Amino acid sequence: MMTEVEERPASGLAEMVTLEKLSPGPRAALDYLLDIDNVTGRVDYPFFVTKVLGHDFPEIWDPTVQKRLQKTGEIFKDWALTRHKQKKFRKVMFVNPRGTCKSAGTTIPLVPYAHLWDSEIAAMVMSAAYEKMALKFAGTVRQVWNGESPTSRLTDLYGSFEPENKRNRAWSTDKMVTQRREQLAHADPTLAAYSVMQGPTSGHFKLAIFDDPVTEELMERDQNWLEKVWGAHFRMPYVLDNH
């Protein structure tokens, strides 16, 4: 594919393609490729993780990790296509051992992926430590929606998610309501982050992700930690939406 290029002055660096100056033929071809990526990213979860969000590193291409990504996508799509017919909140435990890209393959990508399927899904992520884990995951998703992630092509393919008027929509570090949300009367954010100790006291979340609610550090520090994790799990039915 021929492209017009703009040379960087006397720097010795590679030529820089200026997409705005592409001739009609290459521009149409590029638009066609973007459309293919747009559709593929919606229906193929491993593609969304690796090619849309750019989680592209050697470990994620391990065959076992790829199978887990495929399985995660299958579980989600089965739920997304049948959830309106379900009468109980579906519980899924998908155990990912250390070194299988749990956070990069599930915790971070699943919420923006679900948002492409249905912008009204309210999601929460809960971890043992608020600052170290819950905020980290929520903040990473916010970066993706903001178009600030250095690896993600999400906003290039699907447009902006950041609210145009932040006075009417939450857009903080741990609570976000994207521009795509139409039902603003919905009390729960598009994404909210909580710790085991400071979980939600009310809500109607449709998707909840527990990531590392148990850590060796907290187990050593607090002999009652498992009871607290169980308590957080016991409270979940009161903040989940069965419909």
C-alpha positions in Angstrom: 0.0 0.0 0.0 1.5 3.3 -1.1 1.4 6.2 1.4 2.6 9.8 1.4 5.2 10.4 4.1 6.6 13.4 5.9 10.3 13.3 6.6 11.6 14.4 10.0 14.2 17.1 9.6 17.8 15.9 9.7 17.1 13.5 12.5 18.1 10.3 10.9 14.9 8.8 12.2 12.5 6.7 10.2 10.0 8.5 8.0 6.7 9.4 9.7 3.4 8.5 7.9 0.9 11.3 8.1 -2.5 9.6 7.9 -4.3 12.8 7.1 -2.5 13.1 3.8 -3.2 9.6 2.5 -4.6 9.5 -0.9 -8.2 8.2 -1.3 -7.2 4.7 -2.2 -4.9 4.0 0.8 -7.3 5.9 3.1 -10.2 3.7 2.0 -8.1 0.6 2.6 -7.1 1.8 6.0 -10.7 2.5 6.9 -11.6 -1.0 5.8 -8.9 -2.5 8.0 -10.1 -0.4 11.0 -13.7 -1.6 10.4 -12.5 -5.2 10.4 -10.6 -4.6 13.7 -13.7 -2.9 15.1 -15.9 -5.9 14.5 -13.3 -8.5 15.4 -12.6 -6.7 18.7 -16.3 -6.9 19.7 -16.7 -10.6 19.1 -13.2 -12.1 19.7 -12.0 -11.7 23.3 -8.4 -12.7 22.7 -8.2 -10.3 19.8 -9.6 -7.5 22.0 -7.1 -8.1 24.7 -4.0 -8.4 22.6 -4.7 -6.3 19.5 -7.2 -3.7 20.8 -5.9 -3.1 24.3 -2.4 -3.9 23.2 -1.6 -6.5 25.9 1.1 -7.9 23.6 4.0 -9.5 25.5 5.5 -13.0 25.3 3.6 -14.5 28.3 0.2 -13.7 26.9 0.9 -15.7 23.8 1.5 -18.9 25.8 -1.0 -21.5 24.5 -2.4 -22.0 28.0 -3.0 -18.3 28.5 -4.6 -18.1 25.0 -7.0 -20.9 25.9 -7.9 -19.1 29.1 -8.6 -15.9 27.2 -10.8 -17.9 24.8 -12.6 -19.5 27.7 -13.2 -16.1 29.4 -14.7 -14.8 26.2 -17.0 -17.8 25.9 -18.2 -17.5 29.5 -18.9 -13.8 29.1 -20.7 -14.1 25.7 -22.8 -17.0 27.0 -23.8 -14.8 29.9 -24.3 -11.6 27.8 -26.6 -13.4 25.3 -28.8 -15.1 28.0 -28.6 -12.8 31.0 -32.1 -11.2 30.4 -33.6 -14.7 30.7 -31.8 -15.7 33.9 -33.6 -15.5 37.2 -30.5 -15.7 39.4 -27.2 -13.9 39.4 -24.7 -16.3 37.7 -21.6 -17.0 39.7 -18.5 -18.1 37.9 -15.2 -19.0 39.5 -12.4 -19.0 37.0 -9.1 -19.8 38.7 -6.0 -18.3 37.1 -2.7 -19.3 38.8 0.2 -16.9 39.1 1.9 -16.3 35.8 -1.1 -16.8 33.6 -1.8 -13.1 33.0 -4.8 -13.0 35.2 -5.0 -9.2 35.5 -4.0 -8.4 31.9 -6.3 -11.1 30.6 -9.4 -10.8 32.7 -9.5 -8.1 35.4 -8.6 -5.1 33.3 -10.0 -6.0 29.8 -13.4 -7.6 30.8 -15.1 -4.4 31.9 -14.3 -2.4 28.7 -15.2 -5.5 26.7 -18.5 -5.8 28.4 -19.2 -2.1 27.8 -18.9 -2.6 24.1 -21.6 -5.3 24.3 -23.9 -3.3 26.5 -23.1 0.3 27.7 -25.7 0.0 30.5 -23.8 -2.8 32.4 -22.8 -1.6 35.8 -19.5 -3.3 36.9 -17.5 -3.4 40.1 -14.0 -4.7 40.9 -13.0 -5.7 44.4 -9.6 -6.6 45.7 -7.9 -7.1 49.1 -6.1 -3.7 49.1 -7.9 -0.6 47.9 -4.9 1.6 47.0 -2.6 -1.1 45.6 -5.1 -3.2 43.7 -8.7 -1.9 43.3 -7.6 1.6 42.4 -4.9 0.3 40.1 -7.3 -1.8 38.1 -10.0 0.9 37.9 -7.4 3.5 37.0 -6.0 1.4 34.2 -9.5 1.0 32.7 -10.0 4.7 33.0 -6.8 5.3 31.1 -8.1 3.0 28.3 -11.4 4.9 28.2 -9.6 8.2 28.2 -7.4 7.3 25.3 -4.3 7.7 27.5 -3.1 4.2 27.4 0.1 4.0 25.3 -0.8 0.6 23.9 -4.5 0.7 23.5 -6.4 1.4 20.2 -9.8 1.3 21.9 -10.7 5.0 21.3 -9.3 4.8 17.7 -11.7 2.0 16.9 -14.7 2.8 19.0 -14.6 6.6 19.7 -14.5 8.5 22.9 -15.8 7.1 26.2 -14.9 10.1 28.4 -17.9 12.2 29.5 -18.3 15.5 27.7 -19.8 17.0 30.9 -18.2 15.6 34.0 -20.6 17.5 36.3 -23.4 15.1 35.3 -21.3 11.9 35.3 -18.9 10.4 37.8 -15.3 10.4 36.4 -13.0 9.9 39.4 -10.3 7.5 40.1 -12.6 4.8 41.5 -16.0 5.6 40.0 -16.8 6.2 36.4 -19.9 6.7 34.2 -18.9 6.8 30.5 -20.4 9.0 27.8 -22.0 5.9 26.3 -24.3 5.4 29.3 -27.8 6.4 28.4 -29.8 5.6 31.5 -28.4 8.3 33.8 -31.1 7.5 36.4 -29.1 4.2 36.9 -27.5 4.8 40.3 -24.5 2.5 39.9 -21.4 3.7 38.0 -20.2 2.0 34.8 -17.2 0.9 36.9 -16.6 1.2 40.6 -13.6 -0.1 42.7 -13.8 -1.4 46.2 -11.7 -3.2 48.8 -12.8 -6.2 50.8 -13.1 -4.0 53.9 -14.9 -1.1 52.2 -17.2 -2.8 49.8 -20.4 -1.3 48.4 -23.2 -0.9 50.9 -25.9 -0.7 48.2 -26.0 -1.2 44.4 -27.4 -3.1 41.4 -24.2 -4.2 39.8 -24.5 -6.7 36.9 -20.9 -7.7 36.7 -18.6 -8.1 39.7 -14.9 -9.1 39.6 -13.0 -10.3 42.6 -9.2 -10.1 42.1 -6.9 -11.3 44.8 -9.2 -10.9 47.8 -6.7 -13.1 49.7 -3.0 -12.2 50.0 -0.2 -13.7 52.0 0.6 -10.2 53.4 -2.9 -9.7 54.8 -3.2 -13.3 56.0 0.0 -12.8 58.1 -1.1 -9.4 59.4 -4.7 -10.3 60.2 -5.6 -13.8 61.4 -9.3 -13.1 60.8 -8.8 -12.1 57.2 -10.5 -15.1 55.6 -13.6 -14.4 57.7 -13.6 -10.8 56.4 -13.3 -12.1 52.8 -16.2 -14.4 53.5 -18.2 -11.5 55.0 -17.6 -9.5 51.8 -18.8 -12.4 49.7 -21.8 -12.9 51.9 -22.8 -9.2 51.4 -22.6 -9.4 47.6 -26.2 -10.5 46.9 -27.4 -7.2 48.4 -25.5 -5.2 45.8 -26.0 -7.3 42.7 -28.7 -7.1 40.1 -30.5 -10.3 39.4 -32.1 -8.9 36.3 
